[in-house]
Amino acid sequence: MGLMLFPGGDVASPDVSWSYTGFGMFRKWLAQAEGFTLTEMNGFGGERQWRSVSTSLAPLLNHPDDDGPDLTPAQCAAMLPRLEAILAQRQSDDSEPVIRRRIDDVRQLITVLRFCVDKDVELIFG
């Protein structure tokens, strides 16, 4: 059993999936890229409030694994530039298998988010 992120309404759309553990590791990696530690955050074992961090990735990072509200096309659009910047920064640092996996995860997520924006549909966690 795992988690899949996919655009609403189109069964032929792209998706990205992880095991729950893999998604957790991906979010920790993204939080680190954003300059904070996910385990320090409220909801992830810590007490730090989300309003204390400034990142367009907050809707993804602070989302229940497979519950909660879908992300709107506007939220997807807001995350794209930051994910693209992370991808550009990290592409040359793909010597380790774990980093290659994270880079591939970002690429797949960007594809799904672009689809959501282009089709004006929500991103579903399922």
Buried (B, 14 or more C-beta within 10 A) or exposed (E): EEBBBBBBEEEEBBBBBBEEEBBBBBBBBBBEBBEBEBEBBEEBEEEBEEEEBEBBBBBBBBBEEBEEEBBBBEBBBBBBEBBBEBBEEBEEEBEEEEBBBBBEBBBBBBEBBBBBBEBEBBBBBE
